[in-house]
Structures are given as C-alpha cells and as structure tokens.
C-alpha cells in the first residue's frame, strides 16, 4: 500500500496546498514563486523517488521568508502524515554526494526528535533568486514538523549553486532510505523505547 498525504496550510502570509506519495516515481508539480526553491524541490522529488505537488502563494512582496519557511513546514507535515505510525521503516538514512568540485553529506533520523545541524558554506546573499540565509529556516521547518533529526553539511566546494543542489540531492536520497521499509520488521517500531 502506498503511503500518501495531502496538506493544506492557510495563514495570513502563505497559502500552500501539497501532496506526497512516498512510493512514487519522482513526479512533481512545484510552484512557490521562488524559482530556485522550485528547482530544489523538483530535484528532491526526483532523487527521492517521491511524487510530490507543492503549490504556494506567499507574501513575496514582503520578502521570501514566510514562503520558504512554510514550504519546509509543509514538507515536514507531509512526511509525518504519510509515514503514519512509522512501523517497519528503516528510520535512519545517510548519503554522501559529489557534485563536480562540491562534496555534501546528509544524515537523517525519523525518530520523532527534531534537531537540525546545517552548514552549507554559501557565500552569497542570493543563489539564483533565493535568499540563501533562508535555507536553514526551510530545513528547520522540515525537521520540526517531520519529527526528524537532520545533519546536512557541505564538506568543500566552490560553486554556491552546486553547494545547495548537492545538499538537496543528499537530503532526498537519505530520506528515500530512511522512509523505506524493511520487510522483516514490517510490524515493528524502530525503537527500543516502543515509542517514537
């Protein structure tokens, strides 16, 4: 059975409608009004094998903060809802990815305890049209609402575009493994506590 979720988040700052199928084929429909963020979410969907739709309308006339952060919140809510009781999942996953001169690592634990350690080494205010300082807010929103511990780090690199893209690709592939199920443990919660 495919694990799916639909979320609608409406605030005075943003209106977001989104859906997720974990066992997808990497199909996506993304529109946030911030084209570089769209691109990152598209490649997250493709590299994770997740079918995903995320349509956001935000107060971009103020700035990008609410839209970017709320997109991260909704992504976290999608995964939390789609994963359900989390029985049988691998729970943790990691990936190391070279992208030309850049090397990124991401490790995630879907154990219910939100925490973020993030270091992208981006040295410019903008990457494409995205305010780069907001990336940490995006991932913080995700971890808080997914109940995930995420470490995402650039080990070295030159191109700021490559740094951000490598992080999203690593994040996708780490999530792909963490969300996947172990048939031997299909009815087991991946915790000695008996609770996530």
ABEGO torsion letter per residue (X at the ends): XBBBBBBBBBBAABBBBBBBBABBAGBBBBBAGBAAAAAAAAAAAAAAGBBBBBBBBBBAAABAAAAAAAAAAAAAAAAAAAAEAGBGBAGBBBBBBBBEABBBBBBBBAAGBBBBBBBAGBABABBEABBAAAAAAAAAAAAAAAGBBBBBBBABEABAAAAAAAAAAAAAAAAAAAABBBAAAAABBBBAAGBX
